[in-house]
């Protein structure tokens, strides 16, 4: 026993010595390995950003506040599980759960098992869901397919929560993924939907299907929109139930006058395949829009006779006017400077004009009227004061109260967060004092209290709120320039945080290990004294005594704003990566950009898109170089996508002495090639502003190119057509201007489809700047 113990001790001692020796021998390599790992964690690579997606943000399931304000529902992984091939337990499907915001008590309302069709092994994938008003039925949207911008065509199922009966809508003759925009009737007894460009209703007790429109075909579409309406009016769902469920109002478009655009797919089949769709370009024939109202008891349809309605008029919005007797139709002329509001009787079609919204230049947004007090008045958004404000307007249009007075803009999209009619408040987002940020405010519906800020100062940045109907609770989303999005459940009164829903802790910790650049928001003046906003990013090891090449990210079209104090995800990471490579990164919002700086700022570019804005960009560069002498004005690069791609071209062509390298993604080289609604809104009608179109289009100035240009376009771009790239190529060739070009087969406007596309595009963009700008002699 003693011998054994001594033997064990000797062996143990030998092993310990060997281990110590190994540790001593390997200490330097191990230390080196640790240093290498730390360096890898501190250093960005394109592979980490665009292939391994190491810096992806957390996500939470789709949240819905219930109409009775009792809580919110969310989609979460089911507790039910099964074994995979390796014997590991995996979740089966997803449940819909409800949370009590006061207590955070959680209850499964609909389980994955309840969403499993009879005879199937797997539950339905939930792409969207809608509750009936009494919450006794659930409408599930699944198997969705992409139609232009969104997955708006798919299958719909109805679950009866009392009987657990799950039924697919559309009948046996319905093709897979063929239904659109299904919605319960107010009493929950029927569902209406669009199928093959006609409107139908289905009785949920009998599943009998009634076709309400039967004239689709030969260019006629009912209850949905053509490409240009969907893209430029941000509207997809084309029908509305009346509040009493007795009628349905719907859009009908006659697209026969619009010429088809044709796209060719050369790669997916042995022979090329063709996609064609109506797409009215500048000055070309638009669809004819009408509003139909169908009485469900008689199946009779009336079309109110809008004055002077033609293919040169638009109907961007329509909704029921607080009751089932009238609908409000917004009728806009082609120039888009006048919006006439009509109340249409839903039985006779008789029209009463209640108000006209008019601008000297253009109306740059459209919103539904928000009806209150049983339709006695509505909340309306207007720039009539020179600023984008909310107004309370009486049904006849005669009584008007400004609810948000002051020299600031209510933000353009999703500005109204909630209307608490009982408490008398309207909640909205705005930027008072800092146009790069967004905060929550409220005003009394009678105008007695206005512009009361609710977001605390601790949330400096961009804030959005998904609010309960009564405005008492919200899911608060907050981010800042270098701070990823966080989501909190808050009680609005006092802005009390109840629960952190999404902290993004893993991403925050990863970012903390990086050699992050510094950033600064700043202002410079254009030559005529107009103040321009910008941001600048400097390397972590910045040395102000050195000269740095600078790359501008640009958009500067009326549809967007780049200078915001918000998290930009992979865009921020690419910028950070480039600062590691030794660049300064910056962005400037030219006048006319969708910045909340008032009507005069936005409308100043009318009839001259691309002209004044490009001059502002050049002025900003001059002012920045004068302020910061570390900017190397001999190495100036610029890049942008879509409108930013157009501006990139304009800067290279119009100011070739200032901009030396540009990467232009999916640009509009010739404004006449873009769609009628967008381009004519800002550039004016072609016969009146033909010279503005010519001078604002980069292709006009292509002969001036001196620097290095990389032009990139997807051949399957249904929005900004590949046609424009080919026309620009011809112009550059004509003038013997050398450039680089990359086409991505069948990629759409975002240039992201296909395995490896995003990494490839960003690698190419990076290498182009490194080759021609960073290492420029």
N, C-alpha and C positions, 0 to 999 in steps of 0.2 A: 504493500500500500504506500509505504514511504518512498520506495523506489519509483513507483508510478508517478507520485506527486512531484518528485524531483525532476523526472523526465519531462513531465508536462511543463514544469517551470522553465526548464532549459529550452524546450521547443518554443514556449511562449516568448522567452527572452530573445531567441534567435529571430522569431517572426517580427517582434517589436523593433529589433535592430535593423532588420531588412526594410521594414516599413519606413522607419526614420531615415534610413539611407536613401530610399526611393524618394521620400519627400524632400530631402535635402538636394538630391540630384535634380528633381523635377521642379523645384521651386520657381526657377526663372521661367521655364515654359508655361507653368500654370499661371504665374503672374502675367506673362505675356498674353495668355489666352483670356484672362480676365480683362486686361486692358483692351484687347481686340473686341471683346464682347461689349464693353462700355462704349467703345468708339462706334461700333455698329449701332448701338441704341441711341447714340447722340447724333448720328448722321442719317440724313434722309437719302433714300434712293428712289428712283422712279418705280422700280420693282416693288418696293415696300408700299408705295402709294397706290399703284394702278394694277398690280398683279396679285400681291398677297393681301391687299386691302387691310393692312395692319391698323389703319387709322379710321376705320369705319365707325360711324356713330351708332349708338344704341338706338333701338326703336321700341315703341310700345304699340299695342294693338289699337285698332280703330275704336275711338271712344264716341259714344252718343249720349247726350243728356236726354233724359226722358221728359216728355212734354209736361208731366205733372210735377216736375222739379224734385222728385223723390230720390233721384240718384242718377248714376250714369252706367251705361253698359259698355263692355269691352270684349274683344275676342282674345281668348287665352288658350294655351295648350291644354288639352284634355287630361284629366287625371287618369283616364283609362289608358292602358298600355298593352303592348304585345311584345313578344321576343323576336329580335331580328335573327339573321342567320348565325351570328356569333353568340347568341343567347343573351344579348343585352336588351334591357327593357327600353322601348321607345314609345313616345306618346302617339296615340291614335286620334288624329283629327284635332279639332278645336271646339271649345265650348264658348257659349255667350254667357257672360257673368254680369251681375249687377253689384255695384258698390254703393253703400250708404255714405255720403260725403261727411256726415257728422261723426259716425262711429267707425267708418272704414270696414264695416261688416261686409262680407262677400258671400254671394249666393249664386249657384249655378242656375240660370234661367232656362237655358237650352243646352243639352249635352250633345256631344258628338254622336252618341248613340241615337239620339232623336233625329239627327240629320243624316242618318244612313238609310238610303232608299231600300225598300223591300227587295230582297234578292241580291243585294250588293254587299261586298265585304268592307268597303271603305265609306266613311262619311263624305258629304259634300264639302268641297273646298269653298270657304266663304270669301267671296270677292267683294261683297257688299251685303247689307241687310237693312230692311225697313220694318218697323213695327206698325201694326194697325193702330188706329187712335185709341182703341180700348185695350191694346196690348194682349189681345187674345190670339192673335195670329202674327206670324213672322214670314216676311218675304225674303227669300235667299237668292242672291245673284251669284252665279257660278259659271264655270267653263267659259269665261269671257274671252273675247277676241278683240284685237286692236283694230280700230277704225280711225285712221289718221292720228290724232294726238292721244286718244284715250281708248281703253278697252270698253267700248260702249255697246257691244253686241254679245249676247250670251244666252244662258239658260236661266229660267226662274222657277223656283219651287215655293210652295206655300205650306207652312207647318201650322196646323191647328193645335194650339197648346192644350186644349181641353181633351182632345181625343188622340193626340200624338200622330194624327194622320198627316203624311207628307205626300204632296201631290205636285207633279210637274205641270206647269202651265203650257199652253200652246196647242194641246191636242196631239193625237198620234201622227198627224200629217206635218207637224212642225219639224223643220230641219234642225240639227244641232247648232247651238249658238246663233239663233236667228231672231231672238226677241230683243227689244230695246226699250229702256226707260219705264219698266213696269212700275205701277203705283196703285196702292189701295184706293178705293173710293172712300169718302169720308166716313161712311157707316161700316166699312170693312166687308161688305158683301160681294164686292166685285174688284177685279183688277183690270186696269187698262194698260195696253202696251202697243208698241209699233212692231209690225212684222212686214217685211218686204215692202216698205214705204207706205203702208196703210195703217190706220188706227183700228184697234180691236178692243172689245171688253169681254171678260170671261167671268161668268157667274160662279162663285166659289162653292155654292151648295150643289149645283148640278153639273158644273164644268161645261155648260153650254157656252159657245163662243159666238159673239155677234160682231160682224165686220161693219164698222162705222163709215169708212171711206172705201171706195172701190175704183177710184180713177187713177191710181198710181201706175206709172209706166209712161213711156214716151216723154220722159223729162219731168213728170209730175211726181212730187214727193210730199207726203203728209206726216206731220208729227215729228219731223227731224229736219236737218239743215244741210245745205250744200257745204263744200269745203270752206269757202270764204266767210260765210256767216259764222261757222263754228270757230274758225281761227281768229277772226278780227272782232267779233262781237262776244266772244267767249260764251257761247250758248250752244247746247247740244240737245237737251230735252225739249221737244217741240210741242207739247200739249199740256193742258191744265184742267184738272177737275174743278167744277164749281163747288163752293163751300157746302151746298146742300146735296151735292151728288147727282143733280138732275141733268146736268149738261157737261159737255167737254168742249173747251176752246182749243184750237190747234192752228199751227202755221201750215200753210200750203205754199210750196215753192214750185214755180214753173221754170225749170232750168234749161229749157230748149233753146233759148236765145244765147246761152253762154257757150263759147267754144270750148272744146275739150283740150286738156293738156295730156300729152302722151309720154309715159315713161317706159323704157325698155329694160328688161332684165335679161342679161346675157349669160348668167352663170348658173342658175338653178335648174335649168332644163337643157336637153340636148339642143333644142332650137330656142331662140329668144322668145320670151313672152312679153305681152304688152298690158299695161295698166293705163286706162284713160278715165278722166273725170272732168266735169265742168270746172273751169278756173278762169274767171274774168280778170284779165289784166287791165292796166290803166287805160281808160278810154273805151274799153270794150263793153259788150252787152252783159248786163247783170241778170240774175234771176228775177222773176216777178214774184213778189211776196204778197200773200193775202192771209186774212184771219178767218177761219171758219168756226162756227158755233153749232154743235150738233145737239139736238134735244133727244135724250135717250129714250123718252117715252114714245116719240113719233118717228125717230131715226131721221128726221128732217134736218138739213143743214142750211144755215144762212151765212152769207158772206157780207159783212158791213161794207158799204160802198165808200171807201176812203177817198176824199177829194184828190183829184189829180194823181191817183195812184198809177204807177208805171214802173218800168224797169230802172228808172232813175230815182226811185224812192226806196227807202229801207224801213223795215219794222224790226228794230233791234230788241224791243221788249214788249211784253204783253202780260197782264195778270188780272185776276178777278178783283174788282174794286170794293173789297170789303163785304160783298154779299153775292148772291147768285143772280142778281138782276142785271148787272152791268160789268163789262170788262174795260180796263184802261189800255188803250193802244197808243204806243209811241211811234209817230210817223216822221221819219227823217229824210230830208232831201239828199240828193247825191253829193252835193258839196259838203254836207254834214255841218252846216252852220245853223240849222233851224230844226228844232224838234217840237212838233205839234202834238199835244196830248188830247186824245178824244176818249170820252166815255161812250161806249157802244151798248145799246139796249140788247140783251141777250135773246129777246124774243123777236123784236122787229128789226134789229140792226140799226135803228136810228142813232145818229151820231150827235154828240154835243162836245164842242171844243171847250176845254176848261182852262188851258194854259199853253203858252208858247215859250220855249226856252231858245234863246238866240244868242249867237256870238258873231263878232265881226269876222273872225277867222274860222275856227272849227270847234266843235264839241268833241272833247277827247275821251269821254267815258260815258257809259250808259248803265243805269241801275234801275231795278224795279222800284216802284213806289211802295212804301211800307205802310199799309193801311191800318188805322187805329180807330177806336171808338165806334165800332160797327160801320166803318167806312165814312165817318163824318170828316175825317181829315187824314192826311198821309205825311210821312217823312220823305223828304226829297233832297237830293244832292245837287248843288248848283255852284257855278263860279260867277254868278251875277254881281257879286260884291268885289270881284277882283281876286278873291281867294276861294278855295273849295270849301263850302260850308254846308251844314245840314239845316234844312228849313222845315217848319211845320206849316202845312198849307191846307186850307179848308177844301172840301170836296168840289166846290165851285171855282176854286182857284183865286178867290178874292182876298182871303185873309192869309197873310204871309208873316211868319215870325222866324227870324234868324236865331237858331239855337247855339251857334258856335261863332259868335262875332269875334273879330280880332285879325291881326295881320299874320295869319298862319293857315296852313292847309290841313283839313281832314285828309287822311291818306286815301289814295284813289281806289284801291282794291280791298274789299273786306273791311271797309272803314267802320260800318255799324256792327258792333259786336253783339249787342242785345238791346231789346227795348222792353223795359219793365213798365207796362202800361198801368198796372195797379199802383206801383210806387211812384210813377211819374218820371222815370228817368230814361234817357237814351245813352248808351255806352258806345264810345268810339275810340279809334286810335288816331293819333296825330303827332306832329313834331313841332312843339312850341319852343323856339329858341335854338334848336339844333336839328338841322334837316337830315343829318346822318342817322338819327335815332328815332325810335317809335315808342310811345307810351300810351297807357289807357287813361281816358278821361270820361267824364259824364256831364250831362246837362239836364236840367229839368225840362220836361216836355212843354211847359208853359213859358219857358225862357226866363224864369225868375232866378235861377242859378245856372251859370254857364261855365264850361271849361274847367271843371274841378278835376285835378289830377289825382289818380288813384295809385299809379305805380310808384313805389318808393325810390328814392335817389340811389339806393344801393344797387339797383338794376340798371346801371348806365349802359345803354346799348339798344338792341332791338327787342321789343316785347310784343307777343301776340297772345290772344286769349280766346279759348274756346269756352263760351259761357253758357251756363244754364239759362233756360228761357226767361226766368225772372231776374237774372242778373246777380244772383246772390253767390253763386259758386262759379269757378272757372278752372280749367287746366291752363296754367300759365307757362308759356314757352319763352325762355330768355336765352340770348346769346350775345356775345360781343366779338370784336375783331379776332382775338386770339383765344376766345373761350367757347368751347363747343356748347351746343344747345342742351339746356336742362329743362325738365318739365316738372311742375309742381301742382298739386291740388291746393287751391287757395280759397279762402272765404273773402269775398270782395270787400266787405265792410272791414276796414282796417288792414286789408291785404294780408291776412293771417295765413301763414303756410300751415297746411294741415298734413301734407304728406309729400315726400319727394318721390315722384313717379319715375323719373329717369335722371340719374345723376351724371351719366357718362363718365364714371370714375375711372374705368380702365383707359379710356381715351385721354382723359385729363392727365393721368399718370404717365402715359406714353409721351405726351407732348412736353411734360415737365423735364424729360430726359434729353430733349433736343436742344441744340444750340439755336434757340429761337431768335429771329431777327427782332430788332426794335421797330416800332411803327409810330407814325404821327399823322394826325389829321391837320390839314392846313388850308389856308385860303390865299389865292393870288388874284390879281386884277387883270382883266383883258385890257386891250389898248383903249377901249372907250369907258373904262372904269367899272364895268360889270364884274362882280365878285364871283370867282369860280372856286368850287370846293374840290379838294383832293386828299389823297393819302399817299404816304411814302413809306417804304420798308427798307431798312438798312441792315447789312450783315451783322451777325453777333459780334464779330471781331472788327467792327467798323473803325477805320482810321481816317479822321477828317483831313489829314494832310495828303491823302492819296486821291487819285482820279479813278472814278468808277463808271463803267458803262451802265446805261439806264434802259430799262424796258418798261414801256407803258402798256397797261391793259386798258383797252378802250371799248366803249359801246356807243354812247352819245347819240342814240336815237330817241325819239319821243316815248318809246315803250319801256324804258328801263333806267335804272340808277345804279352806278357802280360804287359810289362813295358812300358806304353805309357801315356803321359800327356793328357788324353782325358776323357770325361765323359762316365762312364760305366753303368749308369742307376741303375737298381735294384741291380746289383753286388756291386756297390759302397755303396748302402744303407745297404745291408746285412753286408758288412765289417764294416760300421759305427755302425750298431746295435751290432755287436760282440765286438767292442771296448767299447761300453756302458756296456757290460757284463764283461769287465775286461780283454780283450785279446789285444795282439799286432797282427796286420795283416801285412803280407809281401808277396812279390812275387819276383822271380828271373828269368831272362831269361838265360837259359843255352846256351852254344855254339851250333850252329846248328839251333837255333830258327830263325824265319823269321824276323830278325832284320837287318836294313840297315847298316851292319858293314863289308860288303865286301864278296867276294867269299870265301876267306880262312876260315872265320868264319863259313859260312853256310855249306861248303863242308867238314869240318873237321870231321863230324860225319858219313861219308859214310861207309857203311858196318858194323856199330856198333851203330845203333840207340838205345838209352836207356842206353848205357853203360857209355860213356863219359859224357852225359848230367846229369845222376844221380850222378856221381862223382862231377860235378860242383855244383849241388844243395847241396850236403853234405859239400863241401868246403865253400860255401857261408854261410851256417849255422854256421860253425866253426868261420869264420871271423867275422860275425855279433856278435856272442856271446862274442868274444874277444873285439870287439869295444864297445858294449853296455852291460854292466853287469846286466842290468835290465831284460834281456831275461833269463827266467828260462829254462835251457837246460834239465831239468827233465820233462818238460811239453811242448813237441813240437808236433804240429798237422800239417796235410797237407791234401789238397783235390784238386780234379780236375775232369774234364769231358773229355771224349773221350781220346785223347792222354794224357791229364792231369790226367785222371783216370789211365792210364797205368803207368805214372810216379809216381803217388801216390803209386801204388802197388810196383814199383821198389824201392822206398825209404823205405817203410816198410819192404820189403823182403831183400834188399841188405844192408841196414844200420839200422838194428833193434835196435841197441844201441842208435841211435840218434833220431829216429822218433817213437812216442809212440801211436798216434791215427791218423787214415786215413779214409777218406770217398772217395771211388772210384766210379765215375759215368760212366757207359757205356764204360769201358776200353777195350783195346785189350790185353788180357793176353798172347796170343801166336801170334806173328807177322805172322806166316804162315797162320793164319786164315783170314787175311785182304786181300783187293783186290790187284790184280797184279800191276796195274799202279802206285799206291801210294807207296806201300811198297817196290817194286823192284826198284823204282826210288832212294830211299834213303838207302835201305839196301843191294842193289845189287842183282844179280841173285842167286837163292837158291843154285845151285851146287857150285858156287864160294865162297859163304859167309855163308854156313850153320852154322858154329860155331858162327858167329855174330848174326844170327837169334836166335840161342839157348840162348846165353848169354844175349842178349838184351831183351828177352821175360821175363816178370815177373814170369810166371808160372814155369820157371826153378828154381827160388829161393824161391818159396812159402813155402818150408819146414823151412825157417828161420824166419817166422813170430813170433814175440813176443808180439807186442802191440795189440791194438784194431782196428779191420778192419770192416767197414761197406761197403759192396759191393752192388751196385744198378744197375739194368739194366731193360730196357723195352723189353718185349717179342716180340714186333713188330718192332724192330730196323732193318731196311733194310741195314743200313750202317755198324755198328759194331755189329755183330750178337750176339744174346743171347746165341748162341752155346758156345762162349768163356767163358761166366760166368759159364756155366755148367761144362766145362772142368776144370776151376780153382777150382770150388767147389769140384770136385772129387779129385784134387791134395791136397787141404787143408784137406779134410777128411782123405785121405790116411796117412797123417802125423799127424793126430789128432790135427790139429790146429783149435782152436775155433774162430769163427767169426760171424758177423751178416750179414744178407742178406735180400734185399727187391727187389721183381720183380714187375714191373708195367705192367699189362696186356695190350697188343696191343699198348703201347706207342712207338713212334719212337725214333730216336737217341737223340732228344732234350728233351725227357721225359716231355712233357708239355700238351699233349692232355688229355681231360677228365676233368670234373668238379672237382675243388679243387686240382688238381695234383700239381701245382706249390707251393701252400701253404703247402701241405702235405710234399712234398719233402724237402723244406727248413726248415720246423719245425723239421722233423726227423734229418736232418743234424745238426741243431743247438743243439737239445737235446742230440745228440750223443757226440758232443764236450763238452757240459756242464757236462754230466754224467762221461765221461772218461778222460777228460783233465783238465777242470777248477777245478773240485772237486777231482782230483787225490791226493791220500795221499802219 
